[in-house]
Amino acid sequence: MSTPTTPEPPAPAPTAPLGPPPGLAPLAADDPRALGPYRLAGRIGAGGMGAVYGGVGPDGRCVAVKTVHARHARRRRYREAFAREVEMLGRARGIGTAALYAADVAARVPWLAFEYIPGRDLRAHVRAFGPLEGEMLRAFAVGTAEGLAGLHAAGIAHRDIKPGNVVLSPTGPRIVDFGIATEIGADRSTDRAASYGTPGWVAPERYAGAAAAPAADVFAWGGLVALAATGRDPFGGGTPQELRARVEAGEYDIDGVPATLRPLVEAALSVDPAARPRAVQVMRALLPEPGEFGLTDASGRVPAARTLRALLDAHWRGVDAAGHDPRLWAGAVGLASAAGLAGTALLSGGGTATAGGGAAATGGTAAGGTAAGAAGTGTAATGTVTGAATVKGGGVLAAVAGSKAALAGAGVLLAGSLAGGGYLVYERVADDPAEAVLAAAQVLETGEGFTARVERTAVGGGETVVEEYLYSAEERTFLVRGAAMGEGTTAVAAHRGGLYVYAPWEEEFSGHIWHDSAAPVPVDASVTADSLTGLAAAPLRALADSGEATRDGGGTVYTGPTVLGVLAGGVLTEEEATARVEVGADGAPVRAEYTTGSWEVRVDFTSTGEAVEVEDPRTASAGDGAGWAAVHAPVCGTVTAFDREWDVQASGWEVDCGYAMEVAEAMADPGTTPEEAFPDRFEYLAGYSGSGGGTWLVDGEMACAIFRRDLGGTIEGRTWYLSPCHSASAVAEDGPFTTVEFGPRTLIDYHERP
């Protein structure tokens, strides 16, 4: 007879933070507080077409709630498009796709609620933890193929498969963001999003005007697996034109993809869509035999979904929820007291999820708790996690994997909750130099933000260059203030996956719209949004991974070999370096000194782990008379106007590519004027005598124009130009006229193609 025992009391749940929970931005003053049965805890993101909120249902389930801006919801075609998206999402049934829960397309503000997928996107995960390997990589490849197979079986082409739209959740890889998904075979002439896509991930046939087809998604799948396996984009970096040329020529780099996957990846990346396998064929080729997991069925056939789930359960390890804690969401909306909720009462997706084979992501770790519940142990991909991991500030800690540092010996939990402001207690890692430096890198990579002052001097003498690094996790923005991109530039930023370069305007801003876009500058292939974002943390990781990091006496200074990336003259170079890194009592880096054969660099971290306000550099420069121009920014696609092709560049941080293309297509449409096509969005301001040109106020936020030029001063040389769209607002009305005040920022640029 066993002796009754008193059960351990549950670990206290974290209290709701002031403001939104980690991972969510605050609700704006005019944002709804509820949509349907869902109470909103904060913003996940927003663009030109609408916003996505994080919400909690009456059952405690965390959801993402997508809406259409009210100004668009008034137009029938936007409601119809939204209804089509809802209908398509409702048909998707794969394990690897986000599930639709509810929708109301007839509401004043149409909304749909779908499964919130916690975790990091593929690029962020690989950047933080390194490429996937072995059975983990196989599980990723088959999981994403299954998600695509499910979409294609439902008649849906996703069309925007890329690293940012694949989330590595604690339960497996998931495909998200169906913003430009459409019916397979949609006619390009009526498909407004046919020209959208991300350079380097768009299949070559789409450049030639092919209809929406599954083969384009399979092409992108091949690129995803290559990135997951190698850490490199298969078509490299560069301008959209350079990426297009490589894609159309089939010039990819997949060195390092395992031999077991390489034939499928090569076939998927074929220039000829007919030579690519179907997603279901890829899935079947990669799925193991059900017998490997002891699966049997009376019919002799085991559903692929059961085998995939068994594969993920057996091999999907070391992926955490990236700071997501459903109890904090519940506390933020007042659904219940966070302390009164059991760890499994609130669901993210389909239920509790095991992170790293240990603690459940929905409740395994709380402030002051243990890595894996009462037992205090759990298994991570890099070794065994043992004992309590104390945090400051609350949030969920979960085992993460991927570092090449020798973590198996001490097996410390690393920074799963840094987005919520929590740090590992420094004493837990101070005894192992590699782990201490790696934890410091994690503070930079997964904290709320940081700022740093950087000095670099050429070895042998020369002027010291001073720059400032700023990073905001909320805005997903890394900004370098300084001329790192070459003479004449003033700043470079990686903002929400896009690369932006700024330089002063050559002419002074005088309160009117410029007729010309700023001339774009070429960007070296070494400089990408991802390479820029890793400038501060990468040398710390390399020092930890070297296996040669040593602690200086009994202090908190660590030295050893590393690899340092230096952005100078518009080129990012990497050199072997010696490092000297000082770490503070909270585990965050304080300063770092690096010496290479070419440079001496000092980095002073002025703030770490704290929210940082990072804004478009042109806003900060607005008062200096001339202002700055975005001389490199994401190119969203092309439009044809006045018998010429124009690249459309989203130059403003608040302008996503979908919105930029909609505005551009309205301005370029020869069949109707913008105010006739969109009377509630385009307000006609002024025309120009005999020119056919004019200026329009768009959505009350920016002014766009068409101008005439008589080249050579002759009527025969007469032509028209799309003028860049500038920030603007109406300040007064005088009868039929509207007075507009122009801002100093270009939001959309047009570049005539040669």
NORLIN-V272951 format. One record per pair of residues at least 24 apart in sequence whose ideal C-beta (glycine too) atoms are under 10 Angstrom apart, sorted by the first residue. I is the first residue (numbers start at 1). J is the second residue. Records with the same first field share a line. If there is no record, write none. Layout:
I->J, J
This chain:
7->374
8->373, 374
10->339, 341, 342, 343, 363, 366, 369, 373, 374
11->343, 363, 364, 365, 366, 367, 368, 369, 370, 373, 374
12->338, 339, 366, 367, 368, 369, 394
13->325, 326, 327, 328, 330, 331, 337, 338, 339, 340, 341, 342, 343, 345, 346, 363, 366, 367, 369, 394
14->325, 327, 328, 331, 338, 339, 365, 366, 367, 368, 369, 391, 393, 394, 395, 396, 417, 420, 422
15->327, 328, 331, 337, 338, 339, 367, 394
16->41, 325, 327, 328, 329, 330, 331, 332, 333, 334, 337, 338, 339, 394
17->328, 331, 332, 393, 394, 395, 420, 421
18->332
19->332, 611
20->54, 328, 329, 332, 474
21->54, 62, 323, 324, 325, 326, 327, 328, 329, 330, 331, 332, 333, 394, 395, 419, 420
22->322, 323, 324, 325, 328, 329, 393, 394, 395, 396, 417, 418, 419, 420, 421, 422, 446, 448, 473, 474
23->54, 116, 118, 321, 322, 323, 324, 325, 328, 329, 419, 420, 473, 474
24->53, 54, 55, 324, 328, 329, 332, 474
25->51, 53, 54, 474, 475
26->474
27->51, 53, 54, 332
30->70
31->67
32->65, 67, 108, 109, 111
33->333
34->65, 333
35->63, 65, 66, 67, 102, 104, 107, 109, 110, 111, 112, 113
36->63, 65, 101, 102, 103, 104, 107, 111, 112, 113
37->63, 101, 102, 113
38->62, 63, 64, 65, 101, 102, 111, 113, 333
39->65, 329, 330, 332, 333, 334, 335
40->65, 67, 329, 332, 333
41->326, 328, 329, 330, 331, 332, 333, 334, 335
42->329, 332, 333
43->474
44->116
45->177, 476, 496, 656
46->654, 656
47->179, 496, 654, 655, 656, 657, 658, 659
48->72, 650, 652, 654, 655, 656, 657, 658, 659, 660, 661, 662, 663, 699, 701, 747
49->78, 81, 82, 179, 656, 658, 659, 662
50->78, 82, 109, 110, 111, 179, 658
51->109, 111
52->111, 112, 114, 116, 177, 179
53->111, 113
54->116, 324, 329, 332, 333
55->111, 113, 116, 329, 333
56->116, 326, 327, 329, 330, 331, 332, 333, 334, 335, 336, 346
57->101, 102, 113, 335, 346, 347
58->335
59->335, 345, 346, 347
60->326, 327, 329, 330, 335, 336, 341, 342, 344, 345, 346, 347, 348, 362
61->101, 113, 115, 116, 326, 329, 346, 347, 348, 349, 350, 351
62->115, 116, 117, 118, 324, 325, 326, 327, 328, 329, 330, 346, 347, 348, 349, 362
63->98, 99, 100, 101, 102, 112, 113, 114, 115, 116, 329, 347, 348, 349
64->98, 101, 112, 113, 114, 115, 116, 117, 176
65->101, 102, 103, 111, 112, 113, 114, 116
66->103, 110, 111, 112, 113, 114, 177, 178, 179
67->107, 109, 110, 111, 112
68->105, 107, 109, 110, 111, 112
69->109, 659, 699
70->108, 109, 110
71->678, 680, 681, 699, 700, 701
72->109, 110, 659, 662, 678, 680, 681, 699
73->105, 107, 108, 109, 110, 111
74->108, 680, 681
75->678, 679, 680, 681
77->192, 678
78->110, 662
79->105, 106, 107, 110
80->105
81->179, 182, 192, 193
82->110, 111, 112
83->110, 112
84->181, 182, 183
85->110, 112, 156, 178, 179, 180, 181, 182
86->110, 111, 112, 114, 178
87->156, 183
88->151, 154, 155, 156, 157, 158, 178, 181, 182, 183
89->114, 151, 154, 156, 178, 181
90->114, 154
91->150, 151, 153, 154, 155, 156
92->147, 150, 151, 153, 154, 156, 158, 175, 178, 181
93->150, 151, 153, 154, 305
94->143, 144, 145, 146, 147, 148, 149, 150, 151, 152, 153, 154, 174, 175, 279, 283, 305, 308
95->143, 146, 147, 150, 171, 172, 173, 174, 304, 305, 306, 308, 309, 312, 350
96->140, 142, 143, 144, 145, 146, 147, 148, 149, 150, 151, 166, 169, 172, 173, 174, 175, 283, 305, 308, 312
97->144, 146, 147, 148, 150, 151, 154, 156, 158, 174, 175, 176, 178
98->147, 167, 169, 174, 175, 176, 177, 178, 349
99->174, 349, 350
100->178
112->178
114->176, 178
115->169, 174, 176, 347, 348, 349, 350
116->167, 169, 176, 324, 326, 329, 347, 348, 349
117->166, 167, 168, 169, 170, 171, 172, 173, 174, 175, 176, 321, 324, 348, 349
118->167, 168, 169, 170, 171, 174, 319, 320, 321, 322, 323, 324, 325, 326, 348, 349, 353, 355, 361, 362, 396
119->166, 167, 168, 169, 170, 171, 172, 173, 174, 319, 320, 321, 322, 323, 324, 348, 349, 353, 355, 361
120->167, 168, 169, 319, 320, 321, 322, 323, 400, 445, 446
121->162, 163, 164, 165, 166, 167, 168, 176, 177, 322, 497
122->162, 163, 164, 165, 166, 167, 168, 173, 224, 225, 227, 228
123->162, 163, 164, 166, 224, 227, 228, 231, 233, 497, 529, 530, 533
124->163, 164, 167, 168, 322, 445, 446, 476, 497, 530, 533
125->163, 166, 167, 168, 173, 228, 318, 319, 320, 322, 400, 401, 402
126->163, 168, 227, 228, 229, 230, 231, 232, 402, 530
127->163, 231, 402, 445, 530, 531, 533, 534, 537, 538, 541
128->322, 400, 402, 403, 414, 415, 441, 442, 445, 446, 534, 537, 541
129->168, 318, 319, 320, 381, 382, 400, 401, 402, 403, 404, 414, 442, 445, 541
130->231, 401, 402, 403, 404, 541, 545
131->226, 227, 228, 229, 230, 231, 232, 256, 257, 402
132->168, 173, 225, 227, 228, 229, 230, 231, 318, 319, 381, 401, 402
133->228, 229, 258, 381, 401, 402
134->258, 260, 315, 381
135->288, 311, 314, 315, 316, 317
136->168, 228, 312, 315, 316, 317, 318, 319, 381, 401, 402
137->225, 228, 229, 257, 258, 260, 261, 315
138->225, 258, 260, 261, 286, 287, 288, 311, 315
139->172, 173, 286, 288, 308, 311, 312, 313, 314, 315, 316, 317
140->166, 168, 172, 173, 224, 225, 228, 229, 312, 315, 316, 319
141->173, 221, 222, 224, 225, 228, 229, 257, 258, 260, 261, 264, 265, 282, 283, 285, 286
142->172, 173, 225, 282, 283, 284, 285, 286, 287, 288, 304, 307, 308, 311, 312
143->168, 171, 172, 173, 174, 175, 283, 286, 308, 309, 311, 312, 316
144->172, 173, 174, 175, 217, 220, 221, 224, 225, 228, 279, 282, 283
145->173, 217, 218, 221, 224, 225, 264, 268, 277, 278, 279, 280, 281, 282, 283, 284, 285, 286, 287, 308
146->172, 173, 175, 279, 280, 282, 283, 284, 286, 287, 304, 305, 307, 308, 311
147->172, 173, 174, 175, 176, 217, 221, 279, 283, 308
148->175, 214, 217, 218, 220, 221, 224, 278, 279, 280, 282, 283
149->214, 217, 218, 278, 279, 280, 281, 282, 283, 284, 304
150->175, 279, 280, 283, 305
151->175, 178, 181, 184, 214, 217, 279
152->184, 213, 214, 215, 217, 218, 278, 279, 280
153->214, 279, 280
154->183, 184
155->182, 183, 184, 185, 214
156->181, 182, 183, 184, 212, 214, 217
157->181, 182, 183, 184, 185, 186, 211, 212, 213, 214, 215, 216, 217
158->182, 212, 214, 216, 217, 220, 221
159->186, 191, 193, 194, 196, 197, 202, 203, 206, 212, 213, 216, 217, 220
160->193, 196, 197, 198, 201, 202, 216, 217, 220, 657, 658
161->197, 198, 201, 202, 203, 216, 217, 218, 219, 220, 221, 222, 223, 224
162->197, 198, 199, 200, 201, 202, 220, 223, 224, 227, 233, 497
163->198, 200, 201, 220, 223, 224, 227, 228, 233, 497, 530
164->198, 201, 476, 496, 497
165->198, 201, 220, 224
166->220, 221, 224, 227, 228
167->319, 322
168->228, 316, 318, 319, 320, 322
169->316, 319, 320, 321, 322, 324, 348, 349, 353, 355, 361
170->316, 317, 318, 319, 320, 321, 322, 324, 348, 349, 352, 353, 354, 355, 356, 359, 360, 361, 362, 398
171->309, 312, 313, 316, 319, 321, 348, 349, 350, 351, 352, 353, 354, 355, 361
172->308, 309, 311, 312, 313, 316, 319, 349, 353
173->224, 228, 312, 316, 319
174->349
175->217, 221, 224
179->656, 658
180->212, 657, 658
181->212, 217
182->211, 212
183->211, 212
184->211, 212, 213, 214, 217
185->211, 212, 213, 214
186->211, 212, 213
187->211, 212
188->212
192->658, 661, 662, 665
193->637, 657, 658, 661, 662
194->637, 661
195->636, 637, 638, 639, 648, 657, 661, 664, 665
196->636, 637, 657, 658, 660, 661, 662
197->636, 637, 657
198->240, 243, 497, 498, 634, 636, 657
199->235, 237, 238, 239, 240, 241, 242, 243, 244, 246, 247, 634, 635, 636, 637
200->233, 234, 235, 236, 237, 238, 240, 242, 243, 244, 246, 247, 252, 528
201->227, 233, 234, 235, 243, 247
202->240, 243, 244, 247, 637
203->247, 248, 268, 269, 270, 271, 273, 276
204->244, 246, 247, 248, 249, 250, 269, 270, 271, 272, 273
205->247, 248, 271, 272, 273, 274
206->247, 273
207->244, 247, 248, 638
208->248
210->273
213->273, 276
214->273, 276, 278, 279, 280
215->268, 270, 272, 273, 274, 275, 276, 277, 278, 279
216->273, 276
217->268, 276, 279
218->264, 267, 268, 269, 270, 273, 276, 277, 278, 279, 281, 282
219->247, 268, 269, 270, 271, 273, 276
220->268, 269
221->264, 265, 268, 269, 276, 277, 279, 282
222->252, 254, 257, 261, 264, 265, 266, 267, 268, 269, 270, 276, 277, 282
223->247, 252, 254, 265, 268, 269
224->265, 268
225->254, 257, 258, 261, 262, 264, 265, 268, 269, 282, 286
226->252, 253, 254, 255, 256, 257, 261, 262, 265, 266, 268, 269
227->254, 257, 530
228->257, 261
229->254, 255, 256, 257, 258, 261, 262, 265
230->254, 255, 256, 257
231->256, 530
232->256, 530
233->528, 530
234->265, 269
235->269
236->525, 526, 528
237->499, 523, 524, 525, 526, 527, 528, 529, 530, 531, 572
238->522, 523, 524, 525, 526, 527, 528
239->499, 520, 521, 522, 523, 525, 632, 635, 647
240->634, 635, 636, 637, 638, 647, 649
241->635, 647, 753, 754
242->522, 523, 525
243->525, 635
244->635
247->271
260->286
261->285, 286
280->304
283->307, 308
286->311
287->311
288->314, 315
313->354, 357
315->381
316->353, 354, 355, 356, 357, 381
317->354, 355, 356, 357, 358, 379, 380, 381, 382, 399, 401
318->355, 356, 357, 379, 380, 381, 382, 398, 399, 400, 401, 402, 403
319->353, 354, 355, 356, 361, 381, 398, 399, 400, 401, 402
320->353, 355, 356, 358, 359, 361, 364, 365, 380, 396, 397, 398, 399, 400, 401, 413, 414, 415, 416, 417, 446
321->348, 349, 353, 355, 359, 360, 361, 362, 364, 395, 396, 397, 398, 416, 417
322->355, 361, 396, 398, 400, 416, 417, 418, 419, 446
323->395, 396, 397, 398, 415, 416, 417, 418, 419, 420, 421, 422, 446, 447, 448, 473
324->348, 361, 362, 395, 396, 398, 416, 417, 419, 420
325->361, 362, 363, 365, 366, 394, 395, 396, 417, 420
326->352, 361, 362, 363, 396
327->362, 363, 366, 394, 396
328->394, 395, 396, 420
338->366, 394
339->366
343->369, 373, 396
353->398
354->378, 379, 398, 399
355->380, 396, 397, 398, 399, 400, 416
356->380, 381, 382, 385, 398, 399, 400, 401, 413, 416
357->381, 384, 385, 399, 401
358->384, 385, 398, 399, 413
359->385, 396, 397, 398, 399, 413, 416
360->396, 398
361->396, 398, 416
362->396
363->396
364->396, 397, 398, 399
365->389, 391, 395, 396, 397, 398, 399, 413, 416, 417
366->391, 394, 395, 396, 397, 417
367->391, 392, 393, 394, 395, 396, 397, 417, 420, 422
368->392, 394
369->396, 397
370->397, 413
371->397, 398, 399, 411, 412, 413, 416
372->398, 399, 413
377->411
378->411, 413
379->411
380->407, 408, 411, 412, 413, 414
381->407
382->406, 407, 408, 411, 414
383->407, 408, 409, 410, 411, 412
384->408, 409, 410, 411
385->410, 411, 412, 413, 414
386->410, 411, 412, 413
387->411, 412, 413, 428
388->413, 425, 428
389->413, 414, 415, 416, 417, 422, 424, 425, 428
390->422, 423, 424, 425, 427, 428
391->415, 416, 417, 418, 420, 421, 422, 423, 424, 425
392->417, 421, 422, 423, 424, 425, 586, 587, 609
393->417, 418, 420, 421, 422, 423, 609
394->420, 421, 422
395->419, 420, 421, 422
396->420, 422
397->422, 424
400->442, 446
403->434, 435, 438, 441, 442, 541, 544, 545
404->434, 438, 541, 542, 544, 545, 546, 547
405->432, 433, 434, 435, 437, 438, 441, 541, 543, 544, 545, 546, 547, 549
406->432, 434, 435, 544, 545, 547, 549
407->432, 434, 435, 438, 544
409->434, 435
410->434, 435
411->435
412->436, 438, 439
413->439
414->438, 439, 441, 442, 446
415->439, 440, 441, 442, 443, 444, 445, 446, 447, 587
416->442, 446
417->446, 447
418->442, 443, 444, 445, 446, 447, 448, 473, 587, 588, 608, 609
419->445, 446, 447, 448, 473, 474, 609
420->446, 447, 448
421->447, 448, 609, 610, 611
422->447, 609
423->447, 584, 585, 586, 587, 588, 608, 609
424->586, 587
425->585, 586, 587
426->556, 583, 584, 585, 586, 587, 588
427->585, 587
428->587
429->583, 587
430->551, 554, 555, 556, 558, 583, 585, 587
431->551
432->544, 549, 551
433->543, 544, 547, 548, 549, 550, 551, 552, 557, 558, 559, 560, 581, 583
434->543, 544, 545, 546, 547, 548, 549, 550, 558, 560
435->544, 549, 587
436->544, 549, 551, 556, 558, 581, 583, 587
437->539, 540, 541, 542, 543, 544, 545, 546, 549, 551, 558, 559, 560, 562, 579, 581, 583, 589, 592
438->537, 540, 541, 543, 544, 545, 549
439->540, 544, 583, 587, 588, 589
440->537, 540, 541, 543, 544, 556, 558, 581, 582, 583, 584, 586, 587, 588, 589, 590, 592, 605, 608
441->534, 536, 537, 538, 539, 540, 541, 542, 543, 544, 545, 581, 589
442->537, 540, 541, 544, 587, 588
443->537, 540, 583, 584, 586, 587, 588, 589, 605, 608, 609
444->469, 471, 533, 534, 535, 536, 537, 538, 540, 541, 588, 589, 605, 608, 609
445->471, 473, 533, 534, 536, 537, 538, 540, 541
446->473, 537, 609
447->471, 473, 588, 607, 608, 609, 610, 611, 612
448->472, 473, 474, 607, 608, 609, 610, 611, 612
449->473, 474, 475, 477, 478, 607, 608, 609, 610, 611, 612, 613, 614
450->478, 536, 537, 588, 589, 605, 606, 607, 608, 609, 610, 612
451->479, 604, 605, 606, 607, 608, 610, 612, 614
452->480, 535, 536, 589, 591, 592, 603, 604, 605, 606, 607, 608
453->591, 602, 603, 604, 605, 606
454->480, 481, 482, 484, 535, 536, 566, 567, 592, 601, 602, 603, 604
455->593, 600, 601, 602, 603, 604
456->482, 484, 564, 566, 567, 568, 594, 596, 598, 599, 600, 601, 602, 603
457->599, 600, 601, 602
458->568, 598, 599, 600
459->595, 596, 597, 598, 599, 600
460->598, 600
462->599, 600
464->600, 602
465->568, 599, 601
466->602
467->491, 492, 535, 567, 568, 603
468->606
469->532, 535, 536, 603, 605, 606
470->606, 607, 612, 613, 614, 615
471->533, 535, 536, 537, 607, 608, 612, 614
472->611, 612, 613, 614, 615
473->609, 611, 612
474->611, 612, 613, 614
475->611, 612, 613, 614, 615, 653
476->529, 533, 614
477->529, 533, 612, 614, 615, 616, 653
478->529, 530, 532, 533, 534, 535, 536, 614
479->532, 612, 614, 615, 616, 617
480->532, 535, 536, 567, 617
481->617, 620
482->567, 568
483->568, 569, 570
484->527, 532, 535, 566, 567, 568, 569, 570, 571, 572
485->521, 523, 524, 527, 532, 567, 568, 569, 570, 571, 572, 631, 632
486->521, 522, 523, 524, 567, 568, 569, 570, 571
487->569, 570
488->521, 631
489->521, 569, 570, 628, 631, 632
490->617, 618, 621, 628, 629, 631
491->616, 617, 618, 620, 621, 628, 630
492->523, 527, 529, 532, 567, 570, 617, 632
493->529, 532, 533, 614, 616, 617, 630, 633, 653
494->527, 528, 529, 530, 531, 532, 533, 534, 535
495->529, 614, 616, 633, 634, 653
496->529, 634, 653, 656
497->528, 529, 530, 533, 634
498->529, 632, 633, 634, 635, 636, 650, 653, 656, 657
499->523, 527, 528, 529, 530, 531, 532, 533, 632, 633, 634
500->529, 532, 616, 617, 618, 630, 631, 632, 633, 634, 650, 651, 652, 653
501->527, 570, 629, 630, 631, 632, 633
502->616, 617, 618, 621, 627, 628, 629, 630, 631, 632, 633, 651
503->628, 629, 630, 631, 632
504->621, 624, 625, 626, 627, 628, 629, 631
505->618, 621, 625, 626, 627, 628, 629, 631, 744, 746
506->626, 629
507->626, 627
508->625, 626, 627
509->622, 624, 625, 626, 627, 629, 726, 742, 743, 744, 745
510->625, 742
511->741, 742, 743, 744
512->695, 703, 705, 726, 742
513->695, 702, 703, 704, 705, 707, 723, 724, 725, 726, 728, 740, 742, 746
514->629, 705, 707, 723, 724, 726, 742, 746, 749
515->705, 707, 708, 709, 721, 722, 723, 724
516->707, 721, 723, 724, 749, 750, 751, 752
517->629, 630, 631, 646, 647, 649, 651, 721, 722, 723, 724, 725, 746, 748, 749, 750, 751, 752
518->628, 629, 630, 631, 632, 633, 649, 651, 724, 746, 749, 751
519->629, 631, 749, 751
520->629, 630, 631, 632, 633, 635, 647, 649, 749, 751
521->570, 631, 632
522->570, 631, 632
523->570, 571, 631, 632
524->567, 569, 570, 571, 572, 573
525->571, 572
526->565, 567, 570, 571, 572, 573, 574
527->567, 570, 571, 572, 632
528->572
529->634
531->565, 567, 572, 574
532->565, 567, 572
534->565, 572
535->564, 565, 566, 567, 572, 603
536->565, 589, 592, 603, 605, 608
537->589
538->562, 563, 564, 565, 574
539->563, 564, 565, 566, 574, 577, 579, 581, 592, 594, 601, 603
540->579, 581, 583, 589, 592, 603
542->574, 576, 577, 579
543->577, 578, 579, 580, 581, 592, 594
544->581
546->579
549->579, 581
551->583
552->580, 581, 582
555->582, 583
556->581, 582, 583, 584, 585, 587, 590
557->581, 582, 583, 590, 591, 593
558->582, 583, 589, 592
559->593
562->592, 594, 596
563->594, 596
564->592, 594, 595, 596, 598, 599, 601
566->594, 596, 598, 599, 601
568->598, 599
570->632
573->598, 599
575->599
577->601
584->608
614->653
615->653
616->651, 652, 653, 654, 727, 745, 747
617->653, 745
618->651, 652, 653, 727, 743, 744, 745, 746
619->652, 653, 727, 743, 744, 745
621->744, 745
622->727, 743, 744, 745
623->744
624->744
625->744
626->744
627->743, 744, 745, 746
628->744, 745, 746
629->724, 744, 745, 746, 749
630->724, 745, 746, 747, 749
631->749
633->660, 746, 748, 749
634->660
635->660, 749, 751
636->660, 661, 664, 748
637->661, 664, 665
638->664, 668, 750, 751, 753
639->663, 664, 665, 666, 667, 668, 669, 722, 750
640->665, 668, 669, 670, 753
641->665, 667, 668, 669, 670, 706, 720, 721, 722, 750, 752
642->668, 670, 692, 706, 719, 720, 721, 722, 752
643->670, 719, 720
644->668, 719, 720, 721, 722, 752, 753, 754
645->751, 752, 753, 754
646->721, 722, 749, 750, 751, 752, 753
647->749, 750, 751, 752, 753
648->722, 748, 749, 750, 751
649->724, 746, 747, 748, 749, 750, 751
650->747, 748, 749
651->724, 725, 726, 745, 746, 747, 748, 749
652->701, 702, 725, 726, 727, 743, 745, 746, 747, 748, 749
653->745, 747
654->701, 702, 727, 745, 747
655->701, 702, 725, 746, 747, 748
659->698, 699, 747, 748
660->725, 747, 748, 749, 750
661->748
662->698
663->696, 698, 699, 702, 704, 725, 747, 748
664->704, 722, 725, 748, 750
666->696, 698, 704
667->694, 696, 698, 704, 705, 706, 722, 723, 725, 748, 750
668->706, 722, 750
673->706
674->698, 704, 706
683->730, 738, 740
684->736, 738
685->728, 730, 737, 738, 739, 740
686->737, 738, 740
690->718
691->718, 720
692->718, 720
693->720, 721, 723
695->723, 728, 740
696->725, 728
697->728, 729, 730, 738, 740
698->725, 728, 747, 748
700->728, 729, 730, 740
701->725, 727, 728, 729, 730, 743, 747
702->726, 727, 728, 729, 740, 742, 743, 745, 746, 747, 748
703->727, 728, 729, 730, 740, 741, 742, 743, 747
704->728, 747, 748, 750
721->750, 752
722->748, 749, 750, 751, 752
723->748, 749, 750
724->748, 749, 750, 751
725->749, 750
